[in-house]
Amino acid sequence: MPVATGMTTLGPVGAATPAFGTTDSAAAVAEAVRLEELGYATVWVPGGQGDNGALVPELVRATRRITVVNGILSVDRVRAADVAARYRDLAATHPGRWLPGLGGAHGARPLATLSAYLDELDAVVPAAQRVLSALGPRMLELARDRARAAYPFLVTPDYVASARELLGPDTGLAVLTTVVADPDPVRARDTVRSGSLRFLAGVPGYAANFRRMGFTAADTADLSDRLIDGVTAHGDFDTVVARLREYRSAGADQVVVSLDGLPREWQRDLVTALA
């Protein structure tokens, strides 16, 4: 598997958890410390409607080695000047510990919007220290040219293989994956259908990417078994690990596991299994 040199400090498995989206910063800090002790090398702070970067300095200062990444800061809502100021402060005291994850450009020209935003950051936040949310080929190309890594969600291993080919060997690829710890496939799929997929399936960017991956309009509209099985991991522990290894084998440098609802022992054992 290609090894992206830009991803060497992020490790093979990252953690995303609702705890980092809470307004209770003490709970979020405690969770970051716990995940660091379990062996996670990277924690991903979930996106939102506002500036979720405000929690970042607390997470960085409370931990010793983990990398903190936003997944993602919306460039439509968070000023580039604010990202640059926060990055400058943390780089002075904790260099390399925070990577701004950026995306969320909407409107008529999202690619141009994001490119202009990156232009504003260039003087302070180098390309090697930022991550871009990316699904389509043009966004992946932008990540290749102007970021350390691309960060897709709800994708198949085949998509990962294609993305790796487009990105080349020197740009990282961190894939956010929904995991359901349930050996009953019917129940597991129902759990997925009740989550974020039912909202995201109608978002134009995700819908277009489902089509590119070969899913039909009916798959997307019905949240079919085929779609769910294609873009998530569910089953018992060994089945989930095998599935996540498919993403790694296809070219993902890091699998970012959504820990919501996962047993505590799984959260620990996944680090060892995917190392």
Backbone hydrogen bonds, N-H to C=O, Kabsch-Sander energy under -0.5 kcal/mol:
donor,donor_aa,acceptor,acceptor_aa,energy
4,A,2,P,-0.6
5,T,3,V,-0.7
7,M,4,A,-2.0
8,T,5,T,-1.2
10,L,7,M,-1.7
11,G,7,M,-0.9
14,G,255,V,-2.3
15,A,42,T,-2.0
16,A,257,V,-2.4
17,T,44,W,-0.7
20,F,17,T,-1.9
21,G,18,P,-2.0
22,T,19,A,-0.8
25,S,23,T,-1.3
28,A,24,D,-1.9
29,V,25,S,-2.6
30,A,26,A,-2.3
31,E,27,A,-2.1
32,A,28,A,-2.1
33,V,29,V,-2.3
34,R,30,A,-2.2
35,L,31,E,-2.6
36,E,32,A,-2.1
37,E,33,V,-2.1
38,L,34,R,-1.6
39,G,35,L,-0.7
39,G,36,E,-0.9
40,Y,35,L,-2.1
41,A,13,V,-1.0
42,T,13,V,-0.6
43,V,67,T,-2.4
44,W,15,A,-2.9
45,V,43,V,-0.6
45,V,69,V,-3.0
47,G,71,G,-1.4
48,G,72,I,-0.6
52,N,50,G,-1.1
54,A,51,D,-1.3
55,L,52,N,-0.8
56,V,53,G,-1.0
58,E,55,L,-0.5
59,L,55,L,-1.9
60,V,56,V,-2.7
61,R,57,P,-2.4
62,A,58,E,-1.5
63,T,59,L,-0.8
63,T,60,V,-0.6
67,T,41,A,-2.6
68,V,97,R,-3.2
69,V,43,V,-2.5
70,N,99,L,-1.2
71,G,45,V,-3.7
73,L,101,G,-3.6
75,V,73,L,-0.5
75,V,103,G,-3.0
77,R,74,S,-1.5
78,V,74,S,-2.2
79,R,77,R,-0.5
83,V,79,R,-1.8
84,A,80,A,-2.7
85,A,81,A,-2.1
86,R,82,D,-2.2
87,Y,83,V,-2.6
88,R,84,A,-2.6
89,D,85,A,-2.0
90,L,86,R,-2.3
91,A,87,Y,-2.9
92,A,88,R,-1.2
93,T,89,D,-0.9
94,H,90,L,-3.9
97,R,94,H,-1.8
99,L,68,V,-2.5
102,L,100,P,-0.5
102,L,131,V,-3.0
103,G,73,L,-1.7
106,H,104,G,-0.5
113,T,109,R,-2.3
114,L,110,P,-2.5
115,S,111,L,-2.4
116,A,112,A,-2.3
117,Y,113,T,-1.8
118,L,114,L,-2.4
119,D,115,S,-2.0
120,E,116,A,-1.6
121,L,117,Y,-1.3
122,D,118,L,-1.6
124,V,121,L,-2.3
125,V,121,L,-3.1
129,Q,126,P,-2.3
130,R,127,A,-1.3
131,V,100,P,-2.5
132,L,149,A,-2.4
133,S,102,L,-2.9
134,A,151,Y,-0.6
140,L,136,G,-2.2
141,E,137,P,-2.2
142,L,138,R,-1.9
143,A,139,M,-2.4
144,R,140,L,-2.5
145,D,141,E,-2.2
146,R,142,L,-2.3
147,A,143,A,-1.5
148,R,130,R,-3.3
149,A,130,R,-0.9
150,A,172,G,-2.2
151,Y,132,L,-2.0
154,L,176,L,-0.8
160,V,156,T,-2.0
161,A,157,P,-2.2
162,S,158,D,-2.0
163,A,159,Y,-3.0
164,R,160,V,-2.7
165,E,161,A,-1.8
166,L,162,S,-2.0
167,L,163,A,-3.0
168,G,164,R,-2.1
171,T,168,G,-0.6
172,G,148,R,-2.9
174,A,150,A,-2.6
175,V,173,L,-0.5
175,V,254,Q,-2.6
176,L,152,P,-2.3
176,L,174,A,-0.6
177,T,256,V,-3.0
178,T,231,V,-0.5
179,V,258,S,-0.5
180,V,233,A,-2.3
182,D,180,V,-1.7
182,D,235,G,-0.6
188,A,184,D,-2.7
189,R,185,P,-2.4
190,D,186,V,-1.9
191,T,187,R,-1.9
192,V,188,A,-2.0
193,R,189,R,-2.6
194,S,190,D,-1.3
195,G,192,V,-1.7
197,L,192,V,-0.5
198,R,195,G,-1.2
199,F,196,S,-1.2
200,L,196,S,-2.6
201,A,197,L,-2.4
202,G,199,F,-0.9
203,V,200,L,-1.6
207,A,203,V,-2.9
208,A,204,P,-2.7
209,N,205,G,-1.7
210,F,206,Y,-2.6
211,R,207,A,-1.9
212,R,208,A,-2.2
213,M,209,N,-1.8
214,G,211,R,-1.8
215,F,210,F,-2.5
220,T,216,T,-1.9
221,A,217,A,-2.7
222,D,218,A,-2.7
223,L,219,D,-1.0
224,S,219,D,-1.9
228,I,224,S,-2.5
229,D,225,D,-3.0
230,G,226,R,-1.5
231,V,227,L,-1.6
232,T,228,I,-1.1
233,A,178,T,-2.5
235,G,180,V,-1.6
240,V,236,D,-2.5
241,V,237,F,-2.6
242,A,238,D,-2.3
243,R,239,T,-2.0
244,L,240,V,-2.7
245,R,241,V,-2.3
246,E,242,A,-1.1
246,E,243,R,-0.5
247,Y,243,R,-1.1
248,R,244,L,-1.7
249,S,245,R,-3.0
250,A,246,E,-1.9
251,G,247,Y,-0.7
251,G,248,R,-1.1
252,A,247,Y,-2.3
253,D,173,L,-1.7
254,Q,173,L,-1.8
255,V,12,P,-2.4
256,V,175,V,-2.8
256,V,254,Q,-0.6
257,V,14,G,-2.6
257,V,255,V,-0.7
258,S,177,T,-2.1
258,S,256,V,-0.5
259,L,16,A,-2.9
259,L,257,V,-0.8
262,L,259,L,-2.2
267,Q,263,P,-1.9
268,R,264,R,-1.6
269,D,265,E,-2.7
270,L,266,W,-2.6
271,V,267,Q,-0.5
271,V,268,R,-0.7
272,T,268,R,-0.9
273,A,269,D,-2.6
274,L,270,L,-2.1
275,A,272,T,-0.8
